[in-house]
Amino acid sequence: MPEVTFHGLDIGRVDPNDDLVERIVSTTGEEYALSDGDVIVITAKVVSFAEGRLIEADDVDVTERDRRVAEITGIDPREVAVIYEESDVLGAIPIAEVGEDLLLEHAVDPDVAQEALDDVPSMLVTERNGRLCTNAGVDWSNSPEGKMTLLPKDPDESARRLRGEIEARTGADVAVVLSDSEIAGPGSMDLAIGCSGIEAIDTNFGRADLYDQPKIGGVDLVADELTAGAALLFGQADERVPVVIVRGLEYEDGEGVPNSSGIVRRGLRKSIELTARLKAREWF
Amino acid sequence: MPEVTFHGLDIGRVDPNDDLVERIVSTTGEEYALSDGDVIVITAKVVSFAEGRLIEADDVDVTERDRRVAEITGIDPREVAVIYEESDVLGAIPIAEVGEDLLLEHAVDPDVAQEALDDVPSMLVTERNGRLCTNAGVDWSNSPEGKMTLLPKDPDESARRLRGEIEARTGADVAVVLSDSEIAGPGSMDLAIGCSGIEAIDTNFGRADLYDQPKIGGVDLVADELTAGAALLFGQADERVPVVIVRGLEYEDGEGVPNSSGIVRRGLRKSIELTARLKAREWF
């Protein structure tokens, strides 16, 4: 029977400009040697650290626009400036106002949670590298004091480079998926922001089902399923498991995550149009 | 180091009114005996079969409204009738128009895929059991000819019942999560529609991060991460692995998936308001 194992790696705290591949290879070498067909899911945060993608907040130039946006969103104006630099800003979500009840209900410490909500009452909806994400992935959390972490400049390219370095040092032909935590309905989940050596979307669309009928489903987001599963092991806060080795999965070769922001934006616009027609037809 | 194993179970094709728990227990008994702390992820489809939640399309009464909605969405009027019976209809997504290029690119057989797109050009956005989903989960695929499968009436209750029966027959204290395939961005992913014996959302919000700062993230959708990971093993079409045993996960006790449609709808409305204010502030 098919069996897939998710094995978390404690590679210790990664500090800016550490050699990430060396840390992964030495940790796996001792406890779980890499082999062909493994998928390595890595949180974008440690890849950013290793690539030196940190910015000193006090070095950021803030414009009048950044101040105006900061005022209505509650986001630090220096972060606003970086988000506009890193992405196209499409909109904003008032997280605290929408989800306060749910968030406080699921808080470890209500006071600390309230403090976090006061600190970050809203998030910007952004488009970066062809994907929709919040705050362009810019993050103060798990970052050294006074610094923000930016996403890798080109996450697919980072995945490709990491995959090449891992093969060069171990001989193992693996796939690499970079993940980042994103809002998904009533909470958050890790989704794929870059990959190499694996097809991000499977190819079952239109295959016959159990009863030999063509099936419309089956456009499985394999790379996102891998990051979501790996998130069961990632430490979201004070844990230190930013790397998960997935073993036993059959997958196809491929490069890059799909450029999805176009399809999502077009889907939203066309769905609003069809919904208006639907609602008119329901009663007239 | 943390390690979580996803083990797929081939329980054979489940036919209407089969004893699902007997099939699971006898299959696991031979190859992978259940033990305390296992999480059993089951596709809603086989739970619906076992509960006899199938409907003969020709027995459905179709109203004038159903015909009007069918006309603009391309959905079979009998399916429209069942969807309105099963849920509140909030809107519609013109899937074929939005995603045709992507879907045909990822098709196994372009002709069969085109046929599937012609058959189901749109989907209805519905609210059911406090969750948003498409077509109220009503599905012709993997169903006997001329029949539609409906979701379990109360998926949390089904999970609770299955969990109790499994414990009664094996003595193992497991958790049960029911999953269904849903649209997620540019493809589909399995999400949790019911659960028992596990907290669906984890409780890390506001915990201190690596640098002792409170963190706004960490509202992890654990149940959805489990179903997404299990989807790597589920056969979406002609495969027969509708059950996945997840072993090695530490989780908290809890009942039920969150009632998320309110928060998602409120989030959408409030995000549109804040986005309008944001766009006004960007330039004026």
Interface residues (C-beta under 8 A of the other chain):
Chain A: M1 P2 E3 V4 T5 F6 H7 G8 L9 D10 R13 E31 Y32 R65 R68 V69 E71 I72 T73 V89 L90 G91 A92 I93 P94 I95 E97 V98 G99 L102 L103 H106 A107 V108 D109 P110 V112 A113 Q114 E115 A116 L117 D119 V120 S122 L124 V125 L132 W140 S141 N142 S143 P144 E145 S181 A184 G185 P186 G187 S188 M189 D190 I201 D202 T203 N204 F205 G206 R207 A208 D209 L210 Y211 Q213 P214 K215 I216 G217 G218 V219 D220 L221 V222 D224 E225 L226 A228 G229 A231 L232 L233 Q236 A237 D238 R240 V241 L249 P258 S260 I263 V264 R266 G267 K270 S271 I272 L274 T275 R277 L278 K279 R281 E282 W283
Chain B: M1 P2 E3 V4 T5 F6 H7 G8 L9 D10 R13 E31 Y32 R65 R68 V69 E71 I72 T73 V89 L90 G91 A92 I93 P94 I95 E97 V98 G99 L102 L103 H106 A107 V108 D109 P110 V112 A113 Q114 E115 A116 L117 D119 V120 S122 L124 V125 L132 W140 S141 N142 S143 P144 E145 S181 A184 G185 P186 G187 S188 M189 D190 I201 D202 T203 N204 F205 G206 R207 A208 D209 L210 Y211 Q213 P214 K215 I216 G217 G218 V219 D220 L221 V222 D224 E225 L226 A228 G229 A231 L232 L233 Q236 A237 D238 R240 V241 L249 P258 S260 I263 V264 R266 G267 K270 S271 I272 L274 T275 R277 L278 K279 R281 E282 W283
